[in-house]
């Protein structure tokens, strides 16, 4: 290990911790969206079955809110190691081989995350520039793509930081 590796490792850990705090914030935003969806769906059910007057706004709003909910919690799931994975064979590997497999897994996450982040950013730009709006509520569609793209960008950055930390820590051993 060189003398310069120590400060870089500390900086890497600090950036990783900051990204982890952003992941928690994004998960909180996702939880708030789920709470709003829950109330809106309950309202829609009462309107439809009690008052026999279905509310199309509730249906469209909850459907539109599914997009940001799907992505804002990704980085938090990665932070908490809550991403589904099969470990039956990985558990049989030696620590060094397991670390290589973990790095490969993170590299795949970064590649896929980068692809979908680019698609999300393009969707934000495209819907913003076109002025596209939802059919019933006439809400701007970019408002739904923006948190989804942000969630994908944070996930990709967090996966890259996690891979860099795993690599830096493995070099120390």
CORSUL-V209827 format. One record per pair of residues at least 6 apart in sequence whose ideal C-beta (glycine too) atoms are under 6 Angstrom apart, sorted by the first residue. I is the first residue (numbers start at 1). J is the second residue. If there is no record, write none. Layout:
<<I;J> <I;J>>
This chain:
<<9;168> <12;164> <12;165> <12;168> <16;161> <16;165> <19;157> <19;158> <19;161> <20;79> <22;154> <23;75> <23;76> <23;79> <23;158> <26;72> <26;151> <26;154> <27;73> <27;76> <29;72> <30;69> <30;72> <30;73> <33;65> <33;69> <37;62> <37;65> <40;58> <40;61> <40;62> <41;62> <43;58> <44;55> <44;58> <47;53> <47;55> <48;54> <56;136> <57;137> <60;136> <60;137> <64;134> <64;144> <67;144> <67;148> <68;144> <68;147> <68;148> <71;148> <71;151> <71;152> <72;147> <72;151> <74;151> <74;155> <75;154> <75;155> <75;158> <77;83> <78;158> <90;98> <90;101> <99;170> <103;163> <103;166> <106;159> <106;162> <106;163> <109;159> <110;156> <110;159> <110;160> <113;155> <113;156> <113;159> <114;156> <116;152> <117;152> <117;153> <117;156> <120;148> <120;149> <120;152> <121;149> <123;145> <124;142> <124;145> <124;146> <124;149> <127;141> <127;142> <127;145> <128;142> <132;141> <133;140>>
